[in-house]
């Protein structure tokens, strides 16, 4: 059984991280700000101008713990990891599945099914909590549209058709998210479609940051079980793109990232002052806001849930690892198909 380890997020500029007798020591202007045992950490994520000593890099690589470097706004820059782990036979099976149109379509369908089903659950929840009858009916209509997309995805003939269904469903879903925001917050947090590079509104900026955090967890889960995060099924293969991590992430976007974003917005934990606009109209979170989001993310991952397939209680943060193991079984042919996590 795996234990959910902490991820250390370092955002203070400039910070220096070094190894100190089996601990990670975080210094700012040569003053200690934090000291934590290395064995308590699963990964270290650094934002912006953060320096890491060579000794700590070596210790992280030897212990199989990842070091992730992001720019000050959370965009991925680099990742340091140790030797490739996992059974080579599993990777051979993964490469074989990726070159089989039938197997690729089957696994891609599972990714889309998890995404659409969990997105529909978020929309139905918003409908139940909405005080406007007209908006409840509109949310229900959009949930019905996602159900139709689910049925269409199950019979898609090829990847192009499946991706088209997924893209149209995403458009419906993100339009519905606006009605999941409380009326008092809508003027400040209107989602004008999904914009990523760069985000063009506050809601998109928040989602993009949460997706970065989720992506790191999904990639780490795949590497832990021995799958190659670059070789995916739903997302097209491109140099430098962690396609399988993107595939796995799809089922977690709505129930983990989007719901947390809505909670932070609707409870007033983030305001318009927590965002800054850069040249060209791009929007990013402030340092203070990122700390608020990271704290909420860590707390969310500690929440205990019952896995619907395994019927076991576990921290929410362990679900990506469990799903990565189930995906590995499906790739090897030990399970008939991959069953995505269905949130409640």
N, C-alpha and C positions, 0 to 999 in steps of 0.2 A: 504493500500500500504506500502510495506517495504522500508526502507531507507538503502542504502548500507553503512554499518558501516566499519570503518577502522580496520585492524588487525595490532597490534603492534608486530613487529618482533625485538627481542632483541638478538644481536649477539656479542656485546662487552664483552670480558672476563677480569676480573670477574665483573658482574653487580649485583646490588641489587635493587629489586623492592619493593616498599612499598606504602601503602595507606596514602594519605595526604589530608584530608579535601575533600573527594570526587574525588580526582585526583590520577592518578598513577604517582609516582615519581621514576625516574630511576637514580640511583647513581652509580658512578664508583670511588672507593677509597674515599668514603664519599663526593664526589663532584657531584652536580646535573648536569645531562646531558640532561634530558628531563622531562617535566611534562605535562600531558595531562588529560583532564576530563575523568573519567571512563565511563560516558554515551556516549562518542563519539566512544568507542571501541566495537567491536563485539567479539574479542578474543585477547589473548596474546600468542605468540609463542616464546619460549625461546630455544636458541641454546647453548648447552654445560654448562659451569660453570656459571649459572645465578641463583641467590637466590631470593626467593619470600617470603615476610613476611606472617605469618599466617593470619593477619588481611586482607590483600589483597586477599588471597585465599578465605576466607569467603565471602568477598564482591563480588568477581567474581561468586561464586556459588549461592549466593542469587540473583544476577542480571541475572542469566542464561547465563553468559558469560564463554566461555571455556578457560582453561589454558592448553596449549600443550607443552610438554617437548620433545625436540629432542637432540641427541648428537651433537657434534660440526660439524659433516659432514651432518647433516640433517636427520639421521635415527630416526624413531619414538621410543620413550621410554615410555611415559605415557601421560595420559590425565585426567585432573580434570574437572568434570562437576557436575552440581547440580542434583536435583531430576529428575527422568524420566518424561518427559512431553508427551502430546499428548493423544488422545482418545484411551482408551484400546480396543475399538471395532475395530479401525483401525489395531492395532497390532494383534488382533485375526484374522482379515481378511488376514493380511500378513502371519501369520503362516499357515493358511489354504491354501493360494496360494502356499506356499513353499512345502507343502506336496501333492499338486496336480501335477502330471507329465504334464498334458495338460497346466495348467496355468503357471507352471514354464517354460515350453518350449516356450510358447507364449511371456512371458516377457523377457526371455533370447534372443529370436529372435530380439526383439526391441532393446536391448542393442547392439547386434552385428550389426544390420542394421545401427544404429547411428554411430557406430565406423567406419564401412567400408565406409559408404557414406561420412562422414567428412574427412576420410583419403584420399579417392579418390579426393575430392575437393582440398586438399592440393597438391596432386601430379599433378593435372591438372593445378593448378596455377603455380607450378614450371615449367611445360612444356611451358606455355605461356611466362614465363619470361626468359627461357633459350635461349641463343644465338646460341647454336649448333643445327643444324638440326638433326644430328644423335641422340643427347641426347634428343631432343624433341620427336622424334619417339619412343625412348626407354621408356621415361616417359609415353607417350600415351599408349604403349603396356602394361605397368604395371598398368595403370589406367583401361584399358580394363580387365585385370586379376582381379582387385578388383571388377569391375562390375559383372564379372562372379561369383565371390564369393558371392556377394550380392544376385544374383538369386538363387544360391545353398543354401544359408542360409535360404531363404524364404520357402524352401521345405524340410529342414532337418527333419528327422523322430524322432530324439531324441537328448538329450543333448550331448552325446558323439560325434555324427556326427557334430552337430553345433560347438562344441569346436574345432574339427579337422579342419573344414572350416575356423574358425576364426584364428587358429594358422598358417595355411598356408598363409592366407591373410596377417597376421602380418609380416611373413617372406618377402613376396613380398614388402610390404609397407616400411619396414625399409631398404631394399636394395635400393629402389627408393629414399629414403631421401638423400643418398649420392650425387645424381645428382641434388638435390635441393640446395646444398652448392655451392657457387661460386668457380670456379676453383682455384683461388688464395688461398682459405682457406682449400682446400680438404686434403692437406697433413697433416695439423695440426688437422683437425676435421673429420677424417674418422670414419664412424660408422661400426664396424665389428660385425653386428648382435646386438641384444638386450642383454646386460648383466647388471644385477642389483645388485647382492649381492656377491662381490662388483662390481661396474662399472669398466670396463677394458680399457676404452678410454675416451677422453675428451667429446665427444658428448654424450656418455652414462651417464657420470657424470652430465652433464648439464640437460639431460632429467630426470634423477632420482631425482634431486633436485626440478625441476619444478613439477614433479608428486607428491612429498611430499606436496607442497603448494596446489596443486589442490585437493589432497585427503582430506586435512583438511577442505577445503571449502565444498566439497561434503558431508562429514560426518556431518558437522554442519548443512547443509541444510536439510538432512534427519531427524536429531534430532529435528530441528525446527518445521517440519510438523508432527512429532509424529511417524515416522517410525523407526523400529529397524535397525540400520546400520549393525548388525551382520547377519541378515537373508536375504541372497541374492538369486539370481536365476541363473545367468550365472556362477558365481564363486562358487566353491565348499565350503561347510561350514566346517570351522575348528575353533577350540578354539582360541580366541583372534584375529580372522581375521574379519575385517569389510567388509564382502562379498558384502552387498548391496551398500556400498560406492564405492567399486571397480566397481560394475555394473554401477552405475550412472556416474562414472568418465570416462568410456570408450568413451562416445560421446564427451568429452571435451579434450581428450588427443591431438588429431591432431590439431584442430583449435585454441586451447588456448596454450597448452604447446609446441607442436612441432613447430608451426609457430613462437612463441616467441623465441624459441631456434635458429631457422634459422635466424631470424632477428638479434639477438645478434651476431651471428657468421658472417653473411654476411656483416653487417655494421662495423665489426671490433671492436665491443664494448667489446669483450672478445678475449684474445690472449692465446697462449700456456703458457705464464707466469702466467696466472690466475688459473692454475691447479697444484696440487702437487701429486706425486706418493708415495704411502706408501709401506711398506713391502708386498710382494706377488703380486705386480703389480696393486693394486687397485688405482684408480684415484679419486681425490676429488677437489672441488673448494676451493680456498683460501678464507679467510675472506673478503677481498676486493671484490672478484668476487661475493660472495654470496650477498653482499650489492647491487652490480650492478644489479643482477638478481631480487632481491626482489623489488627494486625500479621500474624496468621495469614491473614486475608482477603487482604491485599496480597501475601503470599508465594504463596498459592494461585493468584491471578490471574497470577502470573509463570510458573507451570508450563506447559511446552510440551506441546501435544497435536496430534494429526493430525485435522483436520476430516474426518469420515467421508464427506461429500458432495463437498467440494472436493479432498480428498486432499492438503491442504497443511498444513504444520506452522505453528503459531501459538501465542502465549501464550493461556492460557485466558481471560484478561481481554478478549481481542478477539472472542470467540465471540458475545456479544450484538450487537456491531456487524455481524458477518457475517450473523447471523440476521435482523437488522433489514433488511439489504439484500435478503436472499432474500424476506422478507415483502413488501417494497416491489415486488419483481418479480411476486409472486403477485397483489398488489392491482391492479397495472397490467394484469394478464393476460398478461405475458411468459412466465411459467411456468404450467404447467397447475394446479399446486397448491402450497401452502406445505409444505415439508418441515422439521419441527422438528429441532433438534440432538439426536442420540441419543448419550448418553454411554456409555462402555465401562467 
